[in-house]
């Protein structure tokens, strides 16, 4: 599973690739990796869902755990490029309302940049 660290508007950012299947076997590992990225002082964490074709309740729980950890740490986060069946699952469960979902990396960076610029107190 790939991981990319980069600078985004002077902030630490990471993109984590999510495995093809997010289930009982892989969910805990993703949650651990996501929380570790946030703990390394990432100020932006994006989860690349482009390769994810199956997600069960345990996988959804891992996404929620990462979101909770990010919010507690003041880290911006989002899900990028979900395949249609995963996007449908996020809609059905209402998690698309809980977690920001973006079609592309560029959309995520653009929209999160606007949010940061509109709220300077959060940008520090």
N, C-alpha and C positions, 0 to 999 in steps of 0.2 A: 504494500500500500504506500503510495507516494505521499510525500509531504514537501511543501514548498514554503520557504520563509522568504519574505521580501519586505521592503520598506514601502509604505503607503502614506503619502503626505507627511513624511517624517515620523511615522508611527510604525511599530513592529506589527507585522501581519503574517498570518499563516493560512495556507490552504491545505486541508487534509482530504485525500482521496478516500472515499468510502468504498468498501469492498462490494463485489457484485451481489452478494447476499448479506443482508444485515439481519441476523437471527440469533438464536441462543448461543451459537458457536462464536460469532464475530462481534456481537454487540458490546460486550464488556471491554474488549480490546479497543474499539472505537471510542467508547466513553473515556477510557483511561488516556488514550492519545489526545482527545479533545481537551480534557481537563488539564493534562500536562502542558499543552500548548498555551492555555490561558494562564497557568501558573508561571510559565516562563515570561510573563509580562506581555504576551501578545495583546495588542489593543484592537485587533480585528481578526476574527477567526471565520473562515469560510469552509463549509463542507461541500466538496464536489460530489454531487450525486449522479453525475452523468453515466457512470458505469453501474449504478445500482439498479438491479432488475427485480429483486425480491426483498421485502421488508416485513417482518412479523412484529408482534406486540413488543417483544424484547428489544428489537431494533428501534422502534418508535420511542421506547423508554430511554434508550441510549441518547437519542437526539434531544429529548426533553432534559435529561441529566446535564448534557453539555450546555443547553440553553440556560438552565438554572444557574449553573456555575459561571457562565459568561455574564449573566445579569448581576450576580452577586459581586463579581470582580470589576464591573464597569467596562466590560469588553463588548464591543460590537460584534455581531455574528450574523450569519445567514447561510442559507442552503442555496446552492447554485446548480442549475441545469438538471433538474429531475426529469427522468423519462416519464412518459404519459401515465403509466400505471402507478408510479410512485407519486406523481403530482395528484392523481385521483385519490390515492390513499390519504395523502396529507389533507385534501379537501374534505373527504368523508369524515375523518377524525377531528376536523377543525384545527389541526396543528398548523395549517397554512395561515391561520389567524394569530397563532401564538408565536410562530417563528417566521422571520422574513424569508421569502422564497424569491429567487431571481432566475431569469432565463439564462443569463450569461454572466461571466465574470465582469465584463465591462459594465453591465447594468448594475450589478451589485456595488462595484466601486463608485460609480456615478451617483447612485441613490444614497449610499452611505456617506459619501462626501458632502452631498447637499445637507443631509441630516446633521453632520458635524458642523458645517459652516453655519447652519441656522441656530445652533445651540453652542456658542463659544465656551460656555462653562464646562461642557462635556468634553471639549477638545483637549484640555490640559492633561 
